[in-house]
């Protein structure tokens, strides 16, 4: 079953034209992908840094450490 009207791909594709959607937009998609990837890493870094700082503030409480050690 052919959806493009060609019965065989044994032809010169240079004369056919676009054979997949968004042809010519690869550079834009790569740039968008890189921007998304870098932005995700920046956001992830900031969230993890905030989590670590929160944990460090609450784990350095000497009274909490003493209570935790007394349980065992």
N, C-alpha and C positions, 0 to 999 in steps of 0.2 A: 504494500500500500504506500503510495507516494502522496505526500502533502504539499509538495512544491511543483508538481507537474513534470518532474524528470523521472524517467524510467531507469536510468543507469547513471552512476557517478563517474563513469569512464569518459569524461569530457574535460575540457580545459576550464577549470574553475575561475580563471581570470576573466573569462567572458560571462560568467554566470552572475556575478555581483555578490551581495551579502549572503552568506550561508548560515549565519547565526545572528541572533538579536544583539543590538547595541554594538555593532561592529564599528570600530573607530573610537569607542569610548573606554578602551582598556587603560589608557594612561590615567584618565580621571578616576576610574575604579581603583587602580593601584594606589594613587595618591590618597583617596578617601580611606582605603584600607590601612595605609600606614598611619594616617592621622588618628583613626579610631584605635589602632593598636597602641600607639604612643600615649594617647589620652587615657586608655584603659590602664596602662602601667602607672601613669602619674596618679590617677585616682586610687588605684590599689595601694600604691606606696603610701599615700597620705592616710588612707584608712588604717592600714596596718601600723603605721607610726603612731596614730592616735590610740589604737588598741594597746600597743606596747607601753606607751606613756601612762595610760590609765591603769594597766596592770602593775606597772612599777610603782605608781603612787600608792596603790592599795596594798601591795605586798610588802612594802618597806615599813609598814606600821609595826613597831616592836611588840605592841600588845597583841596584835593579831597573830604574829609569829609565835609568841609565848603560848597563847591559847591553843594554837594548832599543835604545838609540840606536847602540850599537856594531855591531849586526847590520846596520844600513843604512849 
